[in-house]
Amino acid sequence: MKAILNTAFHHLVLAALSLTAPAGAAAQEPAVPRPRDVLGFTPGDDYRLADFTQLGEYFRRLAAASPRVRLEVRGRSTEGRDMLVAVISSEANLARLDRYREIARRLALVRGVSDAEARALAGEGKAIVWIDAGLHADETAHAQHTLLLAHELATEETDEIRRIRDGVILVLLPCGNPDGLDLVAQWYRRTVETPHRDSPMPWLFNTYSGYENNRDFFMQTQAETRVINRLLYREWLPQIVYNHHQGFYPTRIFVPPFPDPFNPNIDPGVLRGIELVGGAMQRRFEREGKDGVISRYGFDIWYNGSLRTTAYFHNMIGILTETTHDTPTPFVYDPKEFPERFGNGWSTRTPSINYPRPWTGGLLRFRDALDYMRTGSLAVLDVAARYREEFLYGIYQIGARQTELGRSESPVAYVIPPEQHDPAVAAGF
């Protein structure tokens, strides 16, 4: 009798557990993977570099596991690799994504929208922020940082990350040059244990344009450029465009604002937006105790053919950063080898208004560069969340002002008819 009662009790316990626990592994939501789970190492580890296949596999698994991430293939590279776009936001925002894209489109294109309606749309909408990486494939850190950034935005529950997910739709291009990333990763792995480690590749990382692919955004001669421009100016119309790069020794990072001169044909609203976003970036770097942050030097608002600067002519706030240390190899930067002054005469050692906490050199690892990029990306996303409505209304306000100027000012372009008596001269002109 006791055995029967024990058996009956055992079955009741099992039945109760079955009401509160999943029926089996198949019924459970897949765990959101960390980059290490897919790559076998953490992005930023010494001497390790994820190639595009690994990067793509991680984003596919992240999107499959997280309702906060959508992954899309939006075109092909020159060599036929997928151009991946990850859209990251809250579940509620992604459920209404078409509506928020339509709001962004109507505000950016201006036509048929009154000022009162624009304000209402701005109140309803979500800020759309574009962040891209990997355009220059030999600047190896920024594509790697997108793996960590995407995981953090998809999984963290801090007040800041929740505010970003609720107020912002991030359009993340993990790699703007998939072909180049594979070439650079293969070359680094081939040479990492040889005396030729960190030597430049003996071939271009972009099949036709090499390093000049960032000068192609007004000509659109490359497949990758056409995909990115279509995403920016036809499909998403973001209010903020953040273009990651690497370089600029002997600082740790360049962040906006940019120095004079600026193109006077760019609307002042764009310039003030750059000031706001750049100020938020500077403030966050300082709050985190990160030194070597310089502004208003070296990168201007004049050349109009790059990814970041072409955005200005679509009334978007274009941001560029340049982060030092573009190799997975640790390196000691000797301050004795630093130049005394920057090219404009500023001291590299004495604090100044645009370089208040000079970098004093020392050991840098790959993860240090990724950490600075994370700070920059989160600063941009946070200011977009905090000023969401202002950015949405601002792009409409700039567009409306420029449309009116187009009606009242002289033409600033000339149309050259192709039917000329000397077509070769016309083409040359």
Number of C-alpha atoms within 10 A of each C-alpha: 6 7 8 9 10 11 12 12 12 12 12 12 11 11 11 11 12 12 9 8 10 12 11 8 8 8 9 10 11 13 11 17 18 20 23 13 11 16 17 12 15 19 23 23 15 15 16 20 28 22 20 23 13 16 23 20 13 21 26 17 18 27 21 18 16 19 17 23 24 18 19 15 11 13 19 16 20 16 12 11 15 20 21 22 23 22 22 26 28 20 15 12 20 18 13 10 16 11 15 22 20 16 20 26 18 17 31 26 17 19 12 10 15 13 15 9 12 23 20 13 21 24 14 14 24 28 29 27 23 25 20 22 24 26 28 24 28 22 22 26 30 28 31 26 23 27 22 20 18 23 20 14 22 23 15 11 12 10 8 15 20 18 17 26 24 17 24 25 27 25 23 21 23 27 26 24 27 30 22 25 28 19 19 22 18 16 17 25 15 12 14 17 10 10 8 11 16 16 11 12 14 7 10 16 22 24 13 12 14 14 14 11 23 16 18 18 22 16 11 16 13 17 15 24 24 19 17 22 17 15 19 20 15 10 14 18 28 29 29 30 25 22 23 24 27 24 16 16 17 22 24 25 27 27 23 26 27 22 14 13 9 13 13 9 11 18 17 12 18 23 19 13 22 21 17 17 25 24 18 20 24 22 13 18 19 15 9 9 10 18 17 25 24 25 21 16 19 14 18 18 19 16 13 17 16 18 26 22 25 19 25 21 15 21 27 30 27 26 26 24 22 24 28 24 27 20 24 23 18 16 13 10 16 11 15 9 9 16 13 15 13 16 10 8 8 15 15 21 20 13 14 13 9 15 22 16 20 21 21 17 17 10 10 18 19 25 21 19 24 25 17 19 25 18 18 25 20 19 21 26 29 23 19 27 25 15 14 24 20 16 24 28 23 23 29 27 21 22 23 20 14 16 14 11 11 12 9 9 8 8 8 7 6 6 5 10 8 11 8 11 8 9 12 10 9 13 10 6 7
